[in-house]
Amino acid sequence: MGLEKVNVGLVQMACRDNRQENIDVVVMKIREAALMGARIICLQELFASIYFCWEENYEHFKLAEPIPGPSTTLFCSLAKELDVVIVASLFEKRAEGVYHNTIAVIDADGSYLGIYRKHHIPDDPGYYEKFYFSPGDNGYKVFETKYGRIGTLICWDQWYPEAARITSLLGAQILFYPTAIGWELSQTEAVNKLQYQAWKTIQQGHAIANGVFVVAVNRTGVEGRMNFWGGSFISDPFGEILYEASHNTDIVHVEELDLRQIDEIRVHWPFLRDRRIDSYNPILNRYLDND
């Protein structure tokens, strides 16, 4: 029998152009979340540096590290000390010339549970991730932690219902989305509002369609031409927003999630029961041409 309730913590912060300073701040904020009662703590995407993907620059590959490696060693020790699960987004050097945008999951006893590598890699002005990251090839992942079964996806994965569905079907109770997304400084406030609302709405849809909790943890602050919009939030399994952070401040927040809601909502809104899995083969095509 699993836990009925769990306290989830999120850390939203502006990053500095100094790796060690960022790591020191993150450790401080993990400790703060643990003191507030968090049992699972999620960090934002690529928290250890500025969001270097705003440009194509070979020097930035020096920020990468192996996994397991220095960061996982640090977090394993911290997780064991604090009795917390840590969801950490790292720039992984898998091999010479092979790099990934990767989440490492550390259990509350300090054990390294494994990784998820970002599947959907964007390539847009300000988000030149294809220059740095190979697409994830180790499948969608669910991790059985001391405090629940968690699924991990990363940023651009947020826009793909297939990723949320598969991770939920693997048994995830909570979907965590470490994120780095923001507004171009030249955009109007009206466009900014529409973009943020779309980002939030699609993830609420993942929560509803799959009957799971969703925790999206975004960075904040201005870096180059990008104003990262923060706005980290937590949705329950029917899309209700339990918490929403401000757009422009560092935040450590802890929210109690009642995992019993998952079964209750899935019984009354049985979307998983009524799936027509015999009819979904066309989804494997890039596009369905009329001919």
Contacts in CASP RR format, 6 or more apart in sequence:
PFRMAT RR
TARGET T0000
AUTHOR 0000-0000-0000
METHOD contacts of the structure
MODEL  1
MGLEKVNVGLVQMACRDNRQENIDVVVMKIREAALMGARIICLQELFASI
YFCWEENYEHFKLAEPIPGPSTTLFCSLAKELDVVIVASLFEKRAEGVYH
NTIAVIDADGSYLGIYRKHHIPDDPGYYEKFYFSPGDNGYKVFETKYGRI
GTLICWDQWYPEAARITSLLGAQILFYPTAIGWELSQTEAVNKLQYQAWK
TIQQGHAIANGVFVVAVNRTGVEGRMNFWGGSFISDPFGEILYEASHNTD
IVHVEELDLRQIDEIRVHWPFLRDRRIDSYNPILNRYLDND
2 148 0 8 1.000
2 259 0 8 1.000
3 147 0 8 1.000
3 148 0 8 1.000
3 259 0 8 1.000
4 258 0 8 1.000
4 259 0 8 1.000
4 260 0 8 1.000
5 256 0 8 1.000
5 257 0 8 1.000
5 258 0 8 1.000
5 259 0 8 1.000
5 260 0 8 1.000
6 39 0 8 1.000
6 40 0 8 1.000
6 147 0 8 1.000
6 148 0 8 1.000
6 174 0 8 1.000
6 256 0 8 1.000
6 257 0 8 1.000
6 259 0 8 1.000
7 36 0 8 1.000
7 37 0 8 1.000
7 38 0 8 1.000
7 39 0 8 1.000
7 40 0 8 1.000
7 254 0 8 1.000
7 255 0 8 1.000
7 256 0 8 1.000
7 257 0 8 1.000
8 38 0 8 1.000
8 39 0 8 1.000
8 40 0 8 1.000
8 41 0 8 1.000
8 42 0 8 1.000
8 174 0 8 1.000
8 213 0 8 1.000
8 215 0 8 1.000
8 234 0 8 1.000
8 254 0 8 1.000
8 255 0 8 1.000
8 256 0 8 1.000
8 257 0 8 1.000
9 33 0 8 1.000
9 36 0 8 1.000
9 38 0 8 1.000
9 40 0 8 1.000
9 41 0 8 1.000
9 42 0 8 1.000
9 215 0 8 1.000
9 252 0 8 1.000
9 253 0 8 1.000
9 254 0 8 1.000
9 255 0 8 1.000
10 33 0 8 1.000
10 41 0 8 1.000
10 42 0 8 1.000
10 215 0 8 1.000
10 217 0 8 1.000
10 232 0 8 1.000
10 234 0 8 1.000
10 245 0 8 1.000
10 251 0 8 1.000
10 252 0 8 1.000
10 253 0 8 1.000
10 255 0 8 1.000
11 26 0 8 1.000
11 29 0 8 1.000
11 30 0 8 1.000
11 33 0 8 1.000
11 41 0 8 1.000
11 42 0 8 1.000
11 43 0 8 1.000
11 44 0 8 1.000
11 47 0 8 1.000
11 217 0 8 1.000
11 251 0 8 1.000
11 252 0 8 1.000
12 44 0 8 1.000
12 217 0 8 1.000
12 218 0 8 1.000
12 219 0 8 1.000
12 220 0 8 1.000
12 230 0 8 1.000
12 231 0 8 1.000
12 232 0 8 1.000
12 245 0 8 1.000
12 249 0 8 1.000
12 250 0 8 1.000
12 251 0 8 1.000
12 252 0 8 1.000
12 253 0 8 1.000
13 25 0 8 1.000
13 26 0 8 1.000
13 29 0 8 1.000
13 44 0 8 1.000
13 47 0 8 1.000
13 219 0 8 1.000
13 220 0 8 1.000
13 250 0 8 1.000
13 251 0 8 1.000
14 219 0 8 1.000
14 220 0 8 1.000
14 221 0 8 1.000
14 228 0 8 1.000
14 250 0 8 1.000
15 22 0 8 1.000
15 47 0 8 1.000
15 48 0 8 1.000
15 49 0 8 1.000
15 50 0 8 1.000
15 51 0 8 1.000
15 219 0 8 1.000
15 221 0 8 1.000
15 223 0 8 1.000
16 22 0 8 1.000
16 25 0 8 1.000
16 50 0 8 1.000
17 49 0 8 1.000
17 50 0 8 1.000
19 48 0 8 1.000
19 49 0 8 1.000
19 63 0 8 1.000
22 47 0 8 1.000
22 48 0 8 1.000
22 49 0 8 1.000
23 48 0 8 1.000
23 71 0 8 1.000
23 74 0 8 1.000
26 43 0 8 1.000
26 47 0 8 1.000
26 48 0 8 1.000
27 74 0 8 1.000
27 78 0 8 1.000
29 250 0 8 1.000
29 252 0 8 1.000
30 41 0 8 1.000
30 43 0 8 1.000
30 78 0 8 1.000
30 82 0 8 1.000
30 84 0 8 1.000
30 86 0 8 1.000
31 78 0 8 1.000
31 82 0 8 1.000
32 252 0 8 1.000
33 41 0 8 1.000
33 84 0 8 1.000
33 252 0 8 1.000
33 254 0 8 1.000
34 41 0 8 1.000
34 82 0 8 1.000
34 83 0 8 1.000
34 84 0 8 1.000
36 252 0 8 1.000
36 254 0 8 1.000
37 254 0 8 1.000
38 84 0 8 1.000
38 254 0 8 1.000
39 83 0 8 1.000
39 84 0 8 1.000
39 85 0 8 1.000
39 108 0 8 1.000
39 146 0 8 1.000
39 147 0 8 1.000
40 84 0 8 1.000
40 85 0 8 1.000
40 87 0 8 1.000
40 145 0 8 1.000
40 147 0 8 1.000
40 148 0 8 1.000
40 150 0 8 1.000
40 174 0 8 1.000
41 84 0 8 1.000
41 85 0 8 1.000
41 86 0 8 1.000
41 87 0 8 1.000
42 87 0 8 1.000
42 176 0 8 1.000
42 178 0 8 1.000
42 215 0 8 1.000
42 217 0 8 1.000
43 86 0 8 1.000
43 87 0 8 1.000
43 88 0 8 1.000
43 89 0 8 1.000
43 178 0 8 1.000
43 217 0 8 1.000
44 89 0 8 1.000
44 178 0 8 1.000
44 179 0 8 1.000
44 180 0 8 1.000
44 217 0 8 1.000
44 218 0 8 1.000
44 219 0 8 1.000
44 232 0 8 1.000
45 51 0 8 1.000
45 89 0 8 1.000
45 101 0 8 1.000
45 154 0 8 1.000
45 155 0 8 1.000
45 178 0 8 1.000
45 179 0 8 1.000
45 180 0 8 1.000
45 217 0 8 1.000
45 218 0 8 1.000
45 219 0 8 1.000
46 52 0 8 1.000
46 89 0 8 1.000
46 90 0 8 1.000
46 91 0 8 1.000
46 101 0 8 1.000
46 180 0 8 1.000
47 88 0 8 1.000
47 89 0 8 1.000
47 178 0 8 1.000
47 219 0 8 1.000
48 63 0 8 1.000
48 71 0 8 1.000
48 90 0 8 1.000
48 91 0 8 1.000
49 63 0 8 1.000
49 91 0 8 1.000
50 223 0 8 1.000
51 180 0 8 1.000
51 219 0 8 1.000
51 223 0 8 1.000
51 226 0 8 1.000
51 228 0 8 1.000
52 60 0 8 1.000
52 63 0 8 1.000
52 132 0 8 1.000
53 126 0 8 1.000
53 127 0 8 1.000
53 128 0 8 1.000
53 129 0 8 1.000
53 131 0 8 1.000
53 132 0 8 1.000
54 126 0 8 1.000
54 127 0 8 1.000
54 128 0 8 1.000
54 223 0 8 1.000
54 224 0 8 1.000
54 225 0 8 1.000
54 226 0 8 1.000
55 126 0 8 1.000
55 128 0 8 1.000
56 128 0 8 1.000
56 131 0 8 1.000
60 132 0 8 1.000
61 93 0 8 1.000
61 99 0 8 1.000
61 132 0 8 1.000
63 91 0 8 1.000
64 91 0 8 1.000
64 92 0 8 1.000
64 93 0 8 1.000
64 99 0 8 1.000
65 71 0 8 1.000
65 90 0 8 1.000
65 91 0 8 1.000
65 92 0 8 1.000
65 93 0 8 1.000
66 92 0 8 1.000
66 93 0 8 1.000
66 94 0 8 1.000
67 90 0 8 1.000
67 92 0 8 1.000
67 94 0 8 1.000
67 102 0 8 1.000
67 104 0 8 1.000
67 115 0 8 1.000
68 104 0 8 1.000
68 112 0 8 1.000
71 88 0 8 1.000
71 90 0 8 1.000
71 104 0 8 1.000
72 88 0 8 1.000
72 90 0 8 1.000
72 104 0 8 1.000
72 106 0 8 1.000
72 112 0 8 1.000
75 86 0 8 1.000
75 88 0 8 1.000
75 104 0 8 1.000
75 106 0 8 1.000
76 106 0 8 1.000
76 110 0 8 1.000
76 111 0 8 1.000
76 112 0 8 1.000
77 110 0 8 1.000
78 84 0 8 1.000
78 86 0 8 1.000
79 85 0 8 1.000
79 86 0 8 1.000
79 106 0 8 1.000
79 107 0 8 1.000
79 108 0 8 1.000
79 109 0 8 1.000
79 110 0 8 1.000
80 108 0 8 1.000
80 109 0 8 1.000
80 110 0 8 1.000
83 108 0 8 1.000
84 108 0 8 1.000
85 105 0 8 1.000
85 106 0 8 1.000
85 107 0 8 1.000
85 108 0 8 1.000
85 145 0 8 1.000
85 146 0 8 1.000
85 147 0 8 1.000
85 150 0 8 1.000
86 105 0 8 1.000
86 106 0 8 1.000
87 103 0 8 1.000
87 105 0 8 1.000
87 150 0 8 1.000
87 152 0 8 1.000
87 176 0 8 1.000
87 178 0 8 1.000
88 103 0 8 1.000
88 104 0 8 1.000
88 105 0 8 1.000
88 106 0 8 1.000
89 101 0 8 1.000
89 102 0 8 1.000
89 103 0 8 1.000
89 154 0 8 1.000
89 178 0 8 1.000
90 102 0 8 1.000
90 103 0 8 1.000
90 104 0 8 1.000
91 99 0 8 1.000
91 101 0 8 1.000
91 102 0 8 1.000
91 132 0 8 1.000
92 99 0 8 1.000
92 100 0 8 1.000
92 101 0 8 1.000
92 102 0 8 1.000
92 115 0 8 1.000
92 117 0 8 1.000
93 99 0 8 1.000
94 100 0 8 1.000
94 134 0 8 1.000
98 134 0 8 1.000
99 132 0 8 1.000
99 133 0 8 1.000
99 134 0 8 1.000
100 117 0 8 1.000
100 118 0 8 1.000
100 133 0 8 1.000
100 134 0 8 1.000
100 136 0 8 1.000
101 117 0 8 1.000
101 118 0 8 1.000
101 121 0 8 1.000
101 129 0 8 1.000
101 132 0 8 1.000
101 133 0 8 1.000
101 154 0 8 1.000
101 155 0 8 1.000
102 115 0 8 1.000
102 116 0 8 1.000
102 117 0 8 1.000
102 118 0 8 1.000
103 115 0 8 1.000
103 116 0 8 1.000
103 117 0 8 1.000
103 118 0 8 1.000
103 152 0 8 1.000
103 154 0 8 1.000
103 176 0 8 1.000
103 178 0 8 1.000
104 112 0 8 1.000
104 114 0 8 1.000
104 115 0 8 1.000
105 112 0 8 1.000
105 113 0 8 1.000
105 114 0 8 1.000
105 115 0 8 1.000
105 116 0 8 1.000
105 143 0 8 1.000
105 145 0 8 1.000
105 150 0 8 1.000
105 152 0 8 1.000
106 112 0 8 1.000
106 113 0 8 1.000
107 113 0 8 1.000
107 143 0 8 1.000
107 145 0 8 1.000
107 146 0 8 1.000
108 145 0 8 1.000
108 146 0 8 1.000
108 147 0 8 1.000
109 146 0 8 1.000
113 143 0 8 1.000
113 144 0 8 1.000
113 145 0 8 1.000
114 141 0 8 1.000
114 143 0 8 1.000
115 138 0 8 1.000
115 141 0 8 1.000
116 138 0 8 1.000
116 139 0 8 1.000
116 140 0 8 1.000
116 141 0 8 1.000
116 151 0 8 1.000
116 152 0 8 1.000
116 153 0 8 1.000
116 154 0 8 1.000
117 135 0 8 1.000
117 136 0 8 1.000
117 137 0 8 1.000
117 138 0 8 1.000
117 139 0 8 1.000
118 133 0 8 1.000
118 135 0 8 1.000
118 136 0 8 1.000
118 153 0 8 1.000
118 154 0 8 1.000
118 155 0 8 1.000
118 156 0 8 1.000
118 157 0 8 1.000
119 135 0 8 1.000
119 136 0 8 1.000
119 139 0 8 1.000
119 140 0 8 1.000
119 153 0 8 1.000
119 157 0 8 1.000
119 160 0 8 1.000
119 163 0 8 1.000
120 135 0 8 1.000
120 156 0 8 1.000
120 157 0 8 1.000
120 159 0 8 1.000
120 160 0 8 1.000
120 163 0 8 1.000
121 129 0 8 1.000
121 130 0 8 1.000
121 133 0 8 1.000
121 134 0 8 1.000
121 135 0 8 1.000
121 156 0 8 1.000
122 129 0 8 1.000
122 130 0 8 1.000
122 155 0 8 1.000
122 156 0 8 1.000
123 129 0 8 1.000
123 130 0 8 1.000
123 131 0 8 1.000
125 184 0 8 1.000
126 184 0 8 1.000
126 225 0 8 1.000
126 226 0 8 1.000
127 156 0 8 1.000
129 156 0 8 1.000
140 153 0 8 1.000
140 163 0 8 1.000
140 166 0 8 1.000
140 167 0 8 1.000
140 170 0 8 1.000
141 151 0 8 1.000
141 152 0 8 1.000
141 167 0 8 1.000
141 170 0 8 1.000
142 149 0 8 1.000
142 150 0 8 1.000
142 151 0 8 1.000
142 167 0 8 1.000
142 170 0 8 1.000
142 171 0 8 1.000
142 172 0 8 1.000
143 149 0 8 1.000
143 150 0 8 1.000
143 151 0 8 1.000
143 152 0 8 1.000
148 173 0 8 1.000
148 174 0 8 1.000
148 259 0 8 1.000
149 171 0 8 1.000
149 172 0 8 1.000
149 173 0 8 1.000
149 174 0 8 1.000
150 172 0 8 1.000
150 173 0 8 1.000
150 174 0 8 1.000
150 175 0 8 1.000
150 176 0 8 1.000
151 167 0 8 1.000
151 170 0 8 1.000
151 172 0 8 1.000
151 174 0 8 1.000
151 175 0 8 1.000
151 176 0 8 1.000
152 167 0 8 1.000
152 175 0 8 1.000
152 176 0 8 1.000
152 178 0 8 1.000
153 163 0 8 1.000
153 164 0 8 1.000
153 167 0 8 1.000
153 175 0 8 1.000
153 176 0 8 1.000
153 177 0 8 1.000
154 177 0 8 1.000
154 178 0 8 1.000
154 179 0 8 1.000
155 177 0 8 1.000
155 178 0 8 1.000
155 179 0 8 1.000
155 180 0 8 1.000
155 181 0 8 1.000
157 163 0 8 1.000
157 177 0 8 1.000
158 177 0 8 1.000
158 179 0 8 1.000
158 199 0 8 1.000
158 202 0 8 1.000
158 203 0 8 1.000
158 206 0 8 1.000
158 216 0 8 1.000
159 202 0 8 1.000
161 202 0 8 1.000
161 205 0 8 1.000
161 206 0 8 1.000
161 209 0 8 1.000
162 283 0 8 1.000
164 175 0 8 1.000
164 206 0 8 1.000
164 209 0 8 1.000
164 210 0 8 1.000
164 212 0 8 1.000
165 206 0 8 1.000
165 209 0 8 1.000
165 210 0 8 1.000
167 175 0 8 1.000
168 175 0 8 1.000
168 206 0 8 1.000
168 210 0 8 1.000
168 211 0 8 1.000
168 212 0 8 1.000
169 272 0 8 1.000
172 212 0 8 1.000
173 212 0 8 1.000
173 213 0 8 1.000
173 259 0 8 1.000
173 262 0 8 1.000
174 212 0 8 1.000
174 213 0 8 1.000
174 214 0 8 1.000
174 215 0 8 1.000
174 257 0 8 1.000
175 206 0 8 1.000
175 207 0 8 1.000
175 210 0 8 1.000
175 212 0 8 1.000
175 213 0 8 1.000
175 214 0 8 1.000
175 215 0 8 1.000
176 215 0 8 1.000
176 217 0 8 1.000
177 203 0 8 1.000
177 214 0 8 1.000
177 215 0 8 1.000
177 216 0 8 1.000
177 217 0 8 1.000
178 217 0 8 1.000
179 216 0 8 1.000
179 217 0 8 1.000
179 218 0 8 1.000
179 219 0 8 1.000
179 232 0 8 1.000
180 218 0 8 1.000
180 219 0 8 1.000
180 228 0 8 1.000
181 199 0 8 1.000
181 218 0 8 1.000
181 228 0 8 1.000
181 229 0 8 1.000
182 195 0 8 1.000
182 218 0 8 1.000
182 226 0 8 1.000
182 227 0 8 1.000
182 228 0 8 1.000
182 229 0 8 1.000
182 230 0 8 1.000
183 191 0 8 1.000
183 192 0 8 1.000
183 195 0 8 1.000
183 196 0 8 1.000
183 226 0 8 1.000
183 227 0 8 1.000
183 229 0 8 1.000
184 225 0 8 1.000
184 226 0 8 1.000
184 227 0 8 1.000
185 222 0 8 1.000
185 224 0 8 1.000
185 225 0 8 1.000
185 226 0 8 1.000
185 227 0 8 1.000
186 225 0 8 1.000
187 195 0 8 1.000
192 229 0 8 1.000
195 229 0 8 1.000
196 229 0 8 1.000
196 231 0 8 1.000
196 247 0 8 1.000
199 216 0 8 1.000
200 216 0 8 1.000
200 233 0 8 1.000
200 241 0 8 1.000
200 244 0 8 1.000
203 214 0 8 1.000
203 216 0 8 1.000
203 233 0 8 1.000
203 235 0 8 1.000
204 214 0 8 1.000
204 235 0 8 1.000
204 239 0 8 1.000
204 241 0 8 1.000
205 239 0 8 1.000
206 212 0 8 1.000
206 214 0 8 1.000
207 213 0 8 1.000
207 214 0 8 1.000
207 235 0 8 1.000
207 236 0 8 1.000
207 237 0 8 1.000
207 238 0 8 1.000
207 239 0 8 1.000
208 237 0 8 1.000
208 238 0 8 1.000
208 239 0 8 1.000
208 269 0 8 1.000
208 271 0 8 1.000
209 271 0 8 1.000
210 237 0 8 1.000
210 271 0 8 1.000
210 272 0 8 1.000
211 237 0 8 1.000
211 238 0 8 1.000
211 262 0 8 1.000
211 265 0 8 1.000
211 266 0 8 1.000
211 269 0 8 1.000
211 271 0 8 1.000
211 272 0 8 1.000
212 237 0 8 1.000
212 262 0 8 1.000
213 234 0 8 1.000
213 235 0 8 1.000
213 236 0 8 1.000
213 237 0 8 1.000
213 257 0 8 1.000
213 259 0 8 1.000
213 261 0 8 1.000
213 262 0 8 1.000
214 234 0 8 1.000
214 235 0 8 1.000
214 239 0 8 1.000
215 233 0 8 1.000
215 234 0 8 1.000
216 232 0 8 1.000
216 233 0 8 1.000
216 234 0 8 1.000
217 232 0 8 1.000
218 228 0 8 1.000
218 229 0 8 1.000
218 230 0 8 1.000
218 231 0 8 1.000
218 232 0 8 1.000
219 228 0 8 1.000
219 230 0 8 1.000
220 228 0 8 1.000
220 229 0 8 1.000
220 230 0 8 1.000
220 231 0 8 1.000
220 247 0 8 1.000
220 248 0 8 1.000
220 249 0 8 1.000
220 250 0 8 1.000
220 251 0 8 1.000
221 227 0 8 1.000
221 228 0 8 1.000
221 230 0 8 1.000
221 248 0 8 1.000
222 228 0 8 1.000
229 247 0 8 1.000
230 245 0 8 1.000
230 246 0 8 1.000
230 247 0 8 1.000
230 248 0 8 1.000
231 244 0 8 1.000
231 245 0 8 1.000
231 246 0 8 1.000
231 247 0 8 1.000
232 244 0 8 1.000
232 245 0 8 1.000
232 251 0 8 1.000
232 253 0 8 1.000
233 241 0 8 1.000
233 242 0 8 1.000
233 243 0 8 1.000
233 244 0 8 1.000
233 245 0 8 1.000
234 241 0 8 1.000
234 242 0 8 1.000
234 243 0 8 1.000
234 255 0 8 1.000
234 257 0 8 1.000
235 241 0 8 1.000
235 242 0 8 1.000
236 242 0 8 1.000
236 257 0 8 1.000
236 261 0 8 1.000
237 261 0 8 1.000
237 262 0 8 1.000
237 265 0 8 1.000
237 266 0 8 1.000
238 261 0 8 1.000
238 265 0 8 1.000
238 269 0 8 1.000
242 255 0 8 1.000
242 257 0 8 1.000
243 253 0 8 1.000
243 255 0 8 1.000
245 251 0 8 1.000
245 253 0 8 1.000
266 272 0 8 1.000
266 273 0 8 1.000
282 288 0 8 1.000
END
